[in-house]
């Protein structure tokens, strides 16, 4: 079976200034057989951030600071949910420790309901100390905060009343209504050993960023091993890959992309390479060409 096709939402000012453009964008994605759209999150980007960005050699984002529009990921997906009856909606990723689990659980449940169960909630821990400071959350113990967020949200979604008591999150006999119509799949990012093991233990999906084919093969095998050791089916965690995130020049190389699919990726994500609303025609041509030149040959 050919892998599903997902796209990263474009960084275009029209995303937040033009509802008409968003409608046209979603229509184009539907027309090209795109299965899912994925949004990113940075609450803020500091002008002078400590260079801890883990996906470049110098620890800095290629785009710099303050240059890329990043609308709220869930609110953007809510609009897209109403513009398309079929497009699945993913976040890659919401920086979970920056959010109250109770508030995030309510927002996610609302989006799950209005979309008819199409939300895939991607979560991670982020990297920017200044972002944590601006929100007022300690940077330390981020991994534990993420795990407690997942556990607490699942309690709120499934128990009525719900109780949870962790190191960073605690509540007793509370109600969060409406609950999702079905369990919200949690997709975890990251490809450190700790992140992969966490996904194998806790997640329904894994979506790493800037990972080579060799690293992906090794990590996917570890993911399945950890899932099995926890009594879960080896294929319990759906794997999403973005081969072009680590090597944009190889995004259309069938041999390169096939390695990710052979290692277990059931969804391939590509970047929507447009910077202006008037480039939707180029987007359509690019997606159809990717399907013909890559997906149909896998």
Secondary structure, DSSP 8 states (H G I E B T S, - for coil): ---EEEEE----THHHH-HHHHHHHHHHHHHTT--EEEE---S---TT--S--TTSTTS--TT-SS-S----HHHHHHHHHHH-SS-EEEES-EEGGGS-HHHHHHHHHHHHHHTTS-EEEEEE----HHHHHHHT--STTHHHHHHHHHHHHHHHHH-SSEEEE-SS-EEEEE--SS--SS--EEEE---SHHHHHHHHHH-SEEE-SS--HHHHHHHHHHHHHHHHHTT--TT-SEEEE-GGGT-GGGTT-HHHHHHHHHTTEEEEEEE---SSGGGHHHHHHHHHHHHHHTGGG-
